[in-house]
Amino acid sequence: MGLRSWKPSGRAVRPPSLDIVRATMNKPAHLSQYINGAESQSISLPTTGSWSTTHATKKVTVTIPQGATLKLQLDAGDASANLDYIQVD
């Protein structure tokens, strides 16, 4: 299940980061990150203790080549989270 794809435009001055704002109940969540269709890292999201009332932000540094596509998705074995939003800095 793909969550969202993002393609940068122009040339980045510094490596971008993702702010993933989410809630998780009793166990950490995991998302798989893909660059141009190839898995590039597993993102672990610590538990917040609630599905809806307690959100937290995880900042993830990503290296995205110019013109590449970034995708976050739930793979087999990944654990889901209640994602509020993802911001690309």
Biotite code that builds the C-alpha atoms (Angstrom):
import biotite.structure as struc

atoms = struc.array([
    struc.Atom([0.000, 0.000, 0.000], chain_id="A", res_id=1, res_name="MET", atom_name="CA", element="C"),
    struc.Atom([1.735, 3.176, -1.147], chain_id="A", res_id=2, res_name="GLY", atom_name="CA", element="C"),
    struc.Atom([1.276, 6.198, 1.058], chain_id="A", res_id=3, res_name="LEU", atom_name="CA", element="C"),
    struc.Atom([2.626, 9.053, -1.022], chain_id="A", res_id=4, res_name="ARG", atom_name="CA", element="C"),
    struc.Atom([5.169, 9.757, -3.726], chain_id="A", res_id=5, res_name="SER", atom_name="CA", element="C"),
    struc.Atom([7.081, 13.039, -3.946], chain_id="A", res_id=6, res_name="TRP", atom_name="CA", element="C"),
    struc.Atom([9.433, 14.300, -6.634], chain_id="A", res_id=7, res_name="LYS", atom_name="CA", element="C"),
    struc.Atom([11.773, 17.222, -5.887], chain_id="A", res_id=8, res_name="PRO", atom_name="CA", element="C"),
    struc.Atom([12.145, 20.005, -8.401], chain_id="A", res_id=9, res_name="SER", atom_name="CA", element="C"),
    struc.Atom([15.352, 21.927, -8.883], chain_id="A", res_id=10, res_name="GLY", atom_name="CA", element="C"),
    struc.Atom([18.609, 21.345, -7.075], chain_id="A", res_id=11, res_name="ARG", atom_name="CA", element="C"),
    struc.Atom([18.666, 20.867, -3.321], chain_id="A", res_id=12, res_name="ALA", atom_name="CA", element="C"),
    struc.Atom([21.252, 22.834, -1.339], chain_id="A", res_id=13, res_name="VAL", atom_name="CA", element="C"),
    struc.Atom([21.142, 20.426, 1.627], chain_id="A", res_id=14, res_name="ARG", atom_name="CA", element="C"),
    struc.Atom([19.700, 16.963, 2.056], chain_id="A", res_id=15, res_name="PRO", atom_name="CA", element="C"),
    struc.Atom([15.968, 17.315, 2.618], chain_id="A", res_id=16, res_name="PRO", atom_name="CA", element="C"),
    struc.Atom([14.292, 15.925, 5.691], chain_id="A", res_id=17, res_name="SER", atom_name="CA", element="C"),
    struc.Atom([10.855, 14.514, 6.318], chain_id="A", res_id=18, res_name="LEU", atom_name="CA", element="C"),
    struc.Atom([8.853, 15.479, 9.390], chain_id="A", res_id=19, res_name="ASP", atom_name="CA", element="C"),
    struc.Atom([6.472, 12.571, 9.965], chain_id="A", res_id=20, res_name="ILE", atom_name="CA", element="C"),
    struc.Atom([3.743, 13.524, 12.447], chain_id="A", res_id=21, res_name="VAL", atom_name="CA", element="C"),
    struc.Atom([1.923, 10.466, 13.714], chain_id="A", res_id=22, res_name="ARG", atom_name="CA", element="C"),
    struc.Atom([0.338, 8.541, 16.571], chain_id="A", res_id=23, res_name="ALA", atom_name="CA", element="C"),
    struc.Atom([0.853, 4.879, 17.466], chain_id="A", res_id=24, res_name="THR", atom_name="CA", element="C"),
    struc.Atom([-0.822, 2.850, 20.185], chain_id="A", res_id=25, res_name="MET", atom_name="CA", element="C"),
    struc.Atom([1.199, 0.107, 21.897], chain_id="A", res_id=26, res_name="ASN", atom_name="CA", element="C"),
    struc.Atom([4.120, -0.675, 19.609], chain_id="A", res_id=27, res_name="LYS", atom_name="CA", element="C"),
    struc.Atom([6.457, 1.212, 17.303], chain_id="A", res_id=28, res_name="PRO", atom_name="CA", element="C"),
    struc.Atom([5.453, 1.658, 13.675], chain_id="A", res_id=29, res_name="ALA", atom_name="CA", element="C"),
    struc.Atom([7.678, 0.992, 10.659], chain_id="A", res_id=30, res_name="HIS", atom_name="CA", element="C"),
    struc.Atom([7.531, 2.409, 7.137], chain_id="A", res_id=31, res_name="LEU", atom_name="CA", element="C"),
    struc.Atom([9.665, 1.485, 4.145], chain_id="A", res_id=32, res_name="SER", atom_name="CA", element="C"),
    struc.Atom([11.222, 4.316, 2.131], chain_id="A", res_id=33, res_name="GLN", atom_name="CA", element="C"),
    struc.Atom([11.860, 3.907, -1.599], chain_id="A", res_id=34, res_name="TYR", atom_name="CA", element="C"),
    struc.Atom([13.889, 6.065, -3.993], chain_id="A", res_id=35, res_name="ILE", atom_name="CA", element="C"),
    struc.Atom([13.078, 5.421, -7.664], chain_id="A", res_id=36, res_name="ASN", atom_name="CA", element="C"),
    struc.Atom([11.418, 2.124, -6.732], chain_id="A", res_id=37, res_name="GLY", atom_name="CA", element="C"),
    struc.Atom([14.361, 0.737, -4.718], chain_id="A", res_id=38, res_name="ALA", atom_name="CA", element="C"),
    struc.Atom([14.085, 0.392, -0.940], chain_id="A", res_id=39, res_name="GLU", atom_name="CA", element="C"),
    struc.Atom([16.543, 2.826, 0.643], chain_id="A", res_id=40, res_name="SER", atom_name="CA", element="C"),
    struc.Atom([15.752, 2.698, 4.370], chain_id="A", res_id=41, res_name="GLN", atom_name="CA", element="C"),
    struc.Atom([13.368, 1.450, 7.026], chain_id="A", res_id=42, res_name="SER", atom_name="CA", element="C"),
    struc.Atom([11.890, 4.188, 9.200], chain_id="A", res_id=43, res_name="ILE", atom_name="CA", element="C"),
    struc.Atom([11.052, 3.328, 12.804], chain_id="A", res_id=44, res_name="SER", atom_name="CA", element="C"),
    struc.Atom([8.438, 5.473, 14.537], chain_id="A", res_id=45, res_name="LEU", atom_name="CA", element="C"),
    struc.Atom([8.415, 5.153, 18.357], chain_id="A", res_id=46, res_name="PRO", atom_name="CA", element="C"),
    struc.Atom([5.063, 4.646, 20.064], chain_id="A", res_id=47, res_name="THR", atom_name="CA", element="C"),
    struc.Atom([3.110, 7.644, 21.346], chain_id="A", res_id=48, res_name="THR", atom_name="CA", element="C"),
    struc.Atom([0.746, 5.583, 23.540], chain_id="A", res_id=49, res_name="GLY", atom_name="CA", element="C"),
    struc.Atom([-2.443, 6.717, 21.791], chain_id="A", res_id=50, res_name="SER", atom_name="CA", element="C"),
    struc.Atom([-4.045, 6.478, 18.352], chain_id="A", res_id=51, res_name="TRP", atom_name="CA", element="C"),
    struc.Atom([-5.615, 9.906, 18.448], chain_id="A", res_id=52, res_name="SER", atom_name="CA", element="C"),
    struc.Atom([-4.742, 12.170, 21.375], chain_id="A", res_id=53, res_name="THR", atom_name="CA", element="C"),
    struc.Atom([-0.934, 12.101, 21.443], chain_id="A", res_id=54, res_name="THR", atom_name="CA", element="C"),
    struc.Atom([1.006, 12.888, 18.257], chain_id="A", res_id=55, res_name="HIS", atom_name="CA", element="C"),
    struc.Atom([4.787, 13.117, 17.866], chain_id="A", res_id=56, res_name="ALA", atom_name="CA", element="C"),
    struc.Atom([7.159, 14.184, 15.103], chain_id="A", res_id=57, res_name="THR", atom_name="CA", element="C"),
    struc.Atom([9.959, 12.028, 13.713], chain_id="A", res_id=58, res_name="LYS", atom_name="CA", element="C"),
    struc.Atom([12.543, 13.892, 11.579], chain_id="A", res_id=59, res_name="LYS", atom_name="CA", element="C"),
    struc.Atom([14.173, 11.677, 8.933], chain_id="A", res_id=60, res_name="VAL", atom_name="CA", element="C"),
    struc.Atom([17.045, 12.869, 6.720], chain_id="A", res_id=61, res_name="THR", atom_name="CA", element="C"),
    struc.Atom([16.753, 11.593, 3.168], chain_id="A", res_id=62, res_name="VAL", atom_name="CA", element="C"),
    struc.Atom([19.102, 11.689, 0.202], chain_id="A", res_id=63, res_name="THR", atom_name="CA", element="C"),
    struc.Atom([17.093, 12.180, -2.968], chain_id="A", res_id=64, res_name="ILE", atom_name="CA", element="C"),
    struc.Atom([18.940, 12.559, -6.259], chain_id="A", res_id=65, res_name="PRO", atom_name="CA", element="C"),
    struc.Atom([17.655, 15.353, -8.501], chain_id="A", res_id=66, res_name="GLN", atom_name="CA", element="C"),
    struc.Atom([14.674, 14.107, -10.511], chain_id="A", res_id=67, res_name="GLY", atom_name="CA", element="C"),
    struc.Atom([14.173, 11.028, -8.307], chain_id="A", res_id=68, res_name="ALA", atom_name="CA", element="C"),
    struc.Atom([10.892, 9.919, -6.741], chain_id="A", res_id=69, res_name="THR", atom_name="CA", element="C"),
    struc.Atom([10.493, 9.297, -3.002], chain_id="A", res_id=70, res_name="LEU", atom_name="CA", element="C"),
    struc.Atom([7.814, 6.890, -1.747], chain_id="A", res_id=71, res_name="LYS", atom_name="CA", element="C"),
    struc.Atom([6.869, 5.773, 1.757], chain_id="A", res_id=72, res_name="LEU", atom_name="CA", element="C"),
    struc.Atom([4.921, 2.543, 1.984], chain_id="A", res_id=73, res_name="GLN", atom_name="CA", element="C"),
    struc.Atom([3.811, -0.231, 4.306], chain_id="A", res_id=74, res_name="LEU", atom_name="CA", element="C"),
    struc.Atom([5.538, -3.468, 3.325], chain_id="A", res_id=75, res_name="ASP", atom_name="CA", element="C"),
    struc.Atom([4.875, -6.947, 4.692], chain_id="A", res_id=76, res_name="ALA", atom_name="CA", element="C"),
    struc.Atom([6.116, -6.944, 8.278], chain_id="A", res_id=77, res_name="GLY", atom_name="CA", element="C"),
    struc.Atom([5.849, -3.145, 8.660], chain_id="A", res_id=78, res_name="ASP", atom_name="CA", element="C"),
    struc.Atom([3.583, -1.806, 11.439], chain_id="A", res_id=79, res_name="ALA", atom_name="CA", element="C"),
    struc.Atom([1.173, 1.014, 10.699], chain_id="A", res_id=80, res_name="SER", atom_name="CA", element="C"),
    struc.Atom([0.684, 4.366, 12.397], chain_id="A", res_id=81, res_name="ALA", atom_name="CA", element="C"),
    struc.Atom([-2.008, 7.018, 12.390], chain_id="A", res_id=82, res_name="ASN", atom_name="CA", element="C"),
    struc.Atom([-0.246, 9.534, 10.108], chain_id="A", res_id=83, res_name="LEU", atom_name="CA", element="C"),
    struc.Atom([-1.358, 13.115, 10.591], chain_id="A", res_id=84, res_name="ASP", atom_name="CA", element="C"),
    struc.Atom([0.902, 14.614, 7.923], chain_id="A", res_id=85, res_name="TYR", atom_name="CA", element="C"),
    struc.Atom([4.331, 14.397, 6.298], chain_id="A", res_id=86, res_name="ILE", atom_name="CA", element="C"),
    struc.Atom([6.233, 17.605, 5.603], chain_id="A", res_id=87, res_name="GLN", atom_name="CA", element="C"),
    struc.Atom([9.239, 17.832, 3.308], chain_id="A", res_id=88, res_name="VAL", atom_name="CA", element="C"),
    struc.Atom([11.755, 20.435, 4.518], chain_id="A", res_id=89, res_name="ASP", atom_name="CA", element="C"),
])
